[in-house]
Amino acid sequence: MSLAERIERLYSQQTTNYGPEFSEAFAELKRGLNTGAIRSAEPDGGSASGWRVNTWVKMGILLGFRIGRVEKMPVAGAMPFFDKNTYPLKTIGAEGGVRVVPGGSSVRDGVYLGKGVVCMPPMYVNVGAYVDEGTMIDSHALVGSCAQIGKRVHLSAASQIGGVLEPVGALPVIIEDDVLIGGNCGIYEGTVVKQRAVIGAGTILTGSTPVYDLVRGEVYRKNEQCPLVIPEEAVVVPGSRAVSSGQGKEWNISIYTPVIVKYRDSKTDTSIRLEDLLR
């Protein structure tokens, strides 16, 4: 029986008696998550979003919470913390080429960090996340459960990449290669940001947020077949649109909406280029 089949079978069992088969399957899953061999979502050229969710992987992560016991976690410092013993801090060695700068960051076990990832304090990466090579996670940034972050991404200070662990069939947030997420951005509810897009500071993207493309004359929305997808090389900034009816119109109220104002060009590349010396 494959690991996926074992996890699906164990996940469906309604029991509180967790024998060795539970811990063995979960340990195998977590090893795969840590090395990047197993992912909660993967590229899929046949889907509308370009990605597919691996439901069984999310089942396995939830299984880890089910079988874990709350324990005091061994951590340096005056204030201890308490969590499920199935999810301690990730062990990171210098040989992996990952930089975790001193100052209070946390990376949970069951996370993949590629070579050259830089973690600026304080930041947090939750279980099931995949962070590919050369990405920088800046101060006060969050990478949520099962989020997929591509190569050479910059998650600027206080940016929030939401996690989608439940429902198990829902696609997590996807940030593809060479994307810049500006400071204080929030990307939630399975939004897919395609390659080389730029999300300007303070932009919020959710499943219920329509995005207005001033260049192509399109409006992008989530639907039953596809999550919200931000096109490749789009430059998205916060905007507003007038309420067109009722009391809102009488009061001249506008509501928030993200707007694509241009597509990436050489001028954009120059203004957002990361300083290689930082790496």
Residue pairs with C-beta under 8 A, 6 or more apart in sequence:
1 9
3 25
3 28
3 29
3 32
4 56
6 21
6 25
7 25
7 26
7 29
7 56
7 57
7 59
7 60
7 63
8 56
8 59
10 21
10 22
10 25
10 63
11 59
11 60
11 62
11 63
18 66
18 67
22 63
22 67
23 67
25 60
25 63
26 60
26 63
26 64
26 67
26 86
29 38
29 57
29 60
29 61
29 64
30 64
30 86
30 109
30 110
32 38
33 39
33 57
33 61
33 110
33 111
33 112
33 127
33 128
34 90
34 109
34 110
34 111
34 112
35 112
36 112
36 114
36 130
38 54
38 57
39 54
39 57
39 112
39 130
39 148
40 53
40 54
40 57
40 58
40 61
40 128
40 130
40 146
40 148
40 172
41 51
41 52
41 53
41 54
41 146
41 148
41 171
41 172
41 174
42 51
42 52
42 54
43 50
43 51
44 50
44 51
44 52
47 226
48 225
48 226
48 229
49 171
49 174
49 192
49 226
49 227
49 229
50 192
50 194
50 229
51 148
51 171
51 174
51 192
52 171
53 168
53 169
53 170
53 171
53 172
55 168
55 169
57 128
57 146
58 128
58 146
58 165
58 166
58 168
59 168
61 110
61 127
61 128
61 145
61 146
61 165
62 165
62 166
62 168
64 84
64 86
64 87
64 110
64 127
65 84
65 86
65 87
67 86
68 84
68 85
68 86
68 87
69 84
69 85
70 82
70 83
70 84
70 85
71 82
71 83
71 84
71 85
72 80
72 81
72 82
73 80
73 81
73 82
73 83
73 88
73 89
75 81
75 89
87 108
87 109
87 110
87 127
88 108
88 109
89 106
89 107
89 108
89 109
90 107
90 108
90 109
90 110
90 111
90 113
91 109
92 98
92 100
92 107
92 113
96 113
96 115
97 115
97 116
97 117
98 113
98 114
98 115
98 116
98 117
98 118
98 119
99 117
99 118
99 119
100 107
100 119
101 118
101 119
101 120
101 121
102 121
103 120
103 121
103 122
104 121
104 122
105 119
105 120
105 121
105 122
105 123
105 124
106 122
106 123
106 124
106 125
107 113
107 119
107 124
107 125
108 125
108 126
108 127
109 127
110 127
110 128
111 125
111 126
111 127
111 128
111 129
111 130
111 131
112 129
112 130
112 131
113 119
113 125
113 131
114 131
114 132
114 133
114 134
114 135
114 151
115 133
115 134
116 133
116 134
116 135
116 279
117 131
117 132
117 133
117 134
117 135
117 136
117 137
118 135
118 136
118 137
118 278
118 279
119 125
119 137
120 136
120 137
120 138
120 139
120 141
121 139
122 139
122 140
123 137
123 138
123 139
123 140
123 141
123 142
123 143
124 141
124 142
124 143
125 131
125 137
125 142
125 143
126 142
126 143
126 144
126 145
126 147
126 163
127 145
127 146
128 145
128 146
128 147
128 163
128 165
128 172
129 143
129 144
129 145
129 146
129 147
129 148
129 149
129 163
130 147
130 148
130 149
131 137
131 143
131 149
132 149
132 150
132 151
132 153
132 177
133 151
133 152
134 151
134 152
134 279
135 149
135 150
135 151
135 152
135 153
135 154
135 155
136 153
136 154
136 155
136 274
136 278
136 279
137 143
137 155
138 154
138 155
138 156
138 157
138 158
138 159
138 183
139 157
139 158
140 157
140 158
141 155
141 156
141 157
141 158
141 159
141 160
141 161
142 159
142 160
142 161
143 149
143 155
143 161
143 163
144 160
144 161
144 162
144 163
144 164
144 172
144 173
145 163
145 164
145 165
145 172
146 163
146 164
146 165
146 172
147 161
147 162
147 163
147 164
147 172
147 173
147 174
147 175
148 172
148 173
148 174
148 175
149 155
149 161
149 175
150 175
150 176
150 177
150 178
150 179
150 195
151 177
151 178
152 177
152 178
152 274
153 175
153 177
153 178
153 179
153 180
153 181
154 179
154 180
154 181
154 272
154 274
155 161
155 175
155 181
156 180
156 181
156 182
156 183
156 184
156 185
156 201
157 183
157 184
158 183
158 184
159 181
159 182
159 183
159 184
159 185
159 186
159 187
160 185
160 186
160 187
160 188
161 173
161 175
161 181
161 187
162 173
162 186
162 187
162 188
162 189
163 172
163 173
164 170
164 171
164 172
164 173
164 189
164 190
165 172
170 190
171 190
171 192
171 227
172 190
173 187
173 188
173 189
173 190
173 191
173 192
174 190
174 191
174 192
174 193
175 181
175 187
175 193
176 192
176 193
176 194
176 195
176 197
177 195
177 196
178 195
178 196
179 193
179 194
179 195
179 196
179 197
179 198
179 199
180 197
180 198
180 199
180 272
181 187
181 193
181 199
182 198
182 199
182 200
182 201
182 202
182 203
183 201
183 202
184 201
184 202
185 199
185 200
185 201
185 202
185 203
185 204
185 205
186 203
186 204
186 205
186 206
187 193
187 199
187 205
188 204
188 205
188 206
188 207
189 206
189 207
189 208
189 222
189 227
189 228
190 207
190 222
190 227
190 228
191 205
191 206
191 207
191 227
191 228
191 229
191 230
192 227
192 228
192 229
192 230
193 199
193 205
193 230
194 229
194 230
194 231
194 232
194 233
194 234
195 232
195 233
196 232
196 233
196 264
197 230
197 231
197 232
197 233
197 234
197 235
197 236
197 264
198 234
198 235
198 236
198 264
198 268
198 272
199 205
199 230
199 236
200 235
200 236
200 237
200 238
202 238
203 236
203 237
203 238
203 258
204 238
204 256
204 258
205 211
205 228
205 230
205 236
205 258
206 228
207 222
207 227
207 228
208 222
209 228
209 257
209 258
210 219
210 220
210 221
210 257
211 219
211 220
211 221
211 228
211 230
211 236
211 257
211 258
211 259
211 260
212 219
212 239
212 241
212 257
212 258
212 259
212 260
213 219
213 220
213 231
213 234
213 259
213 260
214 259
214 260
214 261
215 260
215 261
215 262
215 263
216 260
220 228
220 229
220 230
220 231
221 228
222 228
230 236
230 260
231 260
231 263
233 263
233 264
234 260
234 263
234 264
235 260
235 261
235 262
235 263
235 264
235 268
236 258
236 259
236 260
236 261
237 258
237 259
237 261
238 256
238 258
238 259
239 256
239 257
239 258
239 259
240 254
240 255
240 256
240 257
241 254
241 255
241 257
242 249
242 252
242 253
242 254
243 249
243 251
243 253
243 254
243 255
248 255
262 268
